[in-house]
Amino acid sequence: MPPKKQRLRRPARRQPVGRTKRGESATSRESLQGRRLNDLIEQIEIIVPEVTARVAALEHLLIEKQLCTREDLVLAREFVSMLER
């Protein structure tokens, strides 16, 4: 009896970049991105007031310990706003 012929195996097809996986729709990806964006917004809304309060406390201590004057702080804020432009 002659030996059986072995079939050549084709490599698995790769999915093109940018396409959705099977069972995954474009809307589900968008909703996932929307949820991530909302989480980031929520974290920022929590962090910004806390950082602002800490900066105000530091400014208060600088004035109380007479390490700088109120005018120095105003000038520093103006300088930072100029750099942001």
C-alpha atoms as a printed R data frame, in Angstrom:
   type eleno elety resid chain resno       x      y      z
1  ATOM     1    CA   MET     A     1   0.000  0.000  0.000
2  ATOM     2    CA   PRO     A     2   1.513  3.384 -0.996
3  ATOM     3    CA   PRO     A     3   2.081  6.012  1.727
4  ATOM     4    CA   LYS     A     4  -0.562  8.744  2.077
5  ATOM     5    CA   LYS     A     5   0.200 12.141  0.594
6  ATOM     6    CA   GLN     A     6   0.522 14.873  3.139
7  ATOM     7    CA   ARG     A     7  -1.447 17.983  2.463
8  ATOM     8    CA   LEU     A     8   0.346 21.313  2.563
9  ATOM     9    CA   ARG     A     9  -0.984 23.482  5.335
10 ATOM    10    CA   ARG     A    10  -1.670 27.084  4.520
11 ATOM    11    CA   PRO     A    11  -0.682 29.622  7.154
12 ATOM    12    CA   ALA     A    12  -3.574 31.167  9.038
13 ATOM    13    CA   ARG     A    13  -4.841 34.379  7.525
14 ATOM    14    CA   ARG     A    14  -4.003 37.444  9.511
15 ATOM    15    CA   GLN     A    15  -6.659 40.043 10.010
16 ATOM    16    CA   PRO     A    16  -5.828 43.389  8.371
17 ATOM    17    CA   VAL     A    17  -4.913 46.190 10.753
18 ATOM    18    CA   GLY     A    18  -7.778 48.505 11.647
19 ATOM    19    CA   ARG     A    19 -10.500 45.961 11.158
20 ATOM    20    CA   THR     A    20 -12.666 44.794 13.987
21 ATOM    21    CA   LYS     A    21 -12.356 41.312 15.382
22 ATOM    22    CA   ARG     A    22 -15.156 38.857 14.888
23 ATOM    23    CA   GLY     A    23 -17.995 39.595 17.223
24 ATOM    24    CA   GLU     A    24 -16.690 43.075 17.936
25 ATOM    25    CA   SER     A    25 -18.486 45.957 16.366
26 ATOM    26    CA   ALA     A    26 -17.222 49.457 15.765
27 ATOM    27    CA   THR     A    27 -19.826 50.815 18.171
28 ATOM    28    CA   SER     A    28 -18.535 48.635 21.015
29 ATOM    29    CA   ARG     A    29 -15.024 50.018 20.459
30 ATOM    30    CA   GLU     A    30 -16.393 53.558 20.483
31 ATOM    31    CA   SER     A    31 -18.350 52.915 23.643
32 ATOM    32    CA   LEU     A    32 -15.206 51.521 25.295
33 ATOM    33    CA   GLN     A    33 -13.301 54.654 24.304
34 ATOM    34    CA   GLY     A    34 -16.186 56.782 25.583
35 ATOM    35    CA   ARG     A    35 -16.086 55.019 28.940
36 ATOM    36    CA   ARG     A    36 -12.328 55.503 29.192
37 ATOM    37    CA   LEU     A    37 -12.713 59.184 28.324
38 ATOM    38    CA   ASN     A    38 -15.419 59.608 30.964
39 ATOM    39    CA   ASP     A    39 -13.177 57.907 33.547
40 ATOM    40    CA   LEU     A    40 -10.345 60.298 32.722
41 ATOM    41    CA   ILE     A    41 -12.647 63.308 32.961
42 ATOM    42    CA   GLU     A    42 -13.881 62.122 36.350
43 ATOM    43    CA   GLN     A    43 -10.321 61.671 37.620
44 ATOM    44    CA   ILE     A    44  -9.336 65.135 36.413
45 ATOM    45    CA   GLU     A    45 -12.396 66.674 38.075
46 ATOM    46    CA   ILE     A    46 -11.272 65.099 41.351
47 ATOM    47    CA   ILE     A    47  -7.570 65.968 41.064
48 ATOM    48    CA   VAL     A    48  -7.720 69.603 39.892
49 ATOM    49    CA   PRO     A    49  -9.552 71.017 42.955
50 ATOM    50    CA   GLU     A    50  -7.222 69.070 45.252
51 ATOM    51    CA   VAL     A    51  -4.108 70.448 43.544
52 ATOM    52    CA   THR     A    52  -5.585 73.955 43.610
53 ATOM    53    CA   ALA     A    53  -6.211 73.676 47.347
54 ATOM    54    CA   ARG     A    54  -2.646 72.499 47.967
55 ATOM    55    CA   VAL     A    55  -1.190 75.393 45.971
56 ATOM    56    CA   ALA     A    56  -3.334 77.839 47.959
57 ATOM    57    CA   ALA     A    57  -2.111 76.275 51.212
58 ATOM    58    CA   LEU     A    58   1.508 76.608 50.101
59 ATOM    59    CA   GLU     A    59   0.972 80.233 49.134
60 ATOM    60    CA   HIS     A    60  -0.574 80.870 52.534
61 ATOM    61    CA   LEU     A    61   2.437 79.325 54.283
62 ATOM    62    CA   LEU     A    62   4.898 81.325 52.170
63 ATOM    63    CA   ILE     A    63   3.187 84.556 53.165
64 ATOM    64    CA   GLU     A    64   2.799 83.502 56.822
65 ATOM    65    CA   LYS     A    65   6.491 82.570 57.148
66 ATOM    66    CA   GLN     A    66   7.366 85.823 55.371
67 ATOM    67    CA   LEU     A    67   9.311 84.012 52.671
68 ATOM    68    CA   CYS     A    68   7.605 86.086 49.984
69 ATOM    69    CA   THR     A    69   5.018 88.807 49.671
70 ATOM    70    CA   ARG     A    70   1.594 88.729 48.100
71 ATOM    71    CA   GLU     A    71   2.947 90.835 45.253
72 ATOM    72    CA   ASP     A    72   5.622 88.197 44.590
73 ATOM    73    CA   LEU     A    73   2.906 85.569 44.219
74 ATOM    74    CA   VAL     A    74   0.901 87.788 41.864
75 ATOM    75    CA   LEU     A    75   3.976 88.393 39.723
76 ATOM    76    CA   ALA     A    76   4.730 84.659 39.668
77 ATOM    77    CA   ARG     A    77   1.184 83.886 38.486
78 ATOM    78    CA   GLU     A    78   1.463 86.519 35.766
79 ATOM    79    CA   PHE     A    79   4.772 85.022 34.651
80 ATOM    80    CA   VAL     A    80   3.272 81.528 34.428
81 ATOM    81    CA   SER     A    81   0.268 82.816 32.438
82 ATOM    82    CA   MET     A    82   2.692 84.524 30.008
83 ATOM    83    CA   LEU     A    83   4.505 81.205 29.489
84 ATOM    84    CA   GLU     A    84   1.218 79.403 28.782
85 ATOM    85    CA   ARG     A    85   0.438 81.655 25.813
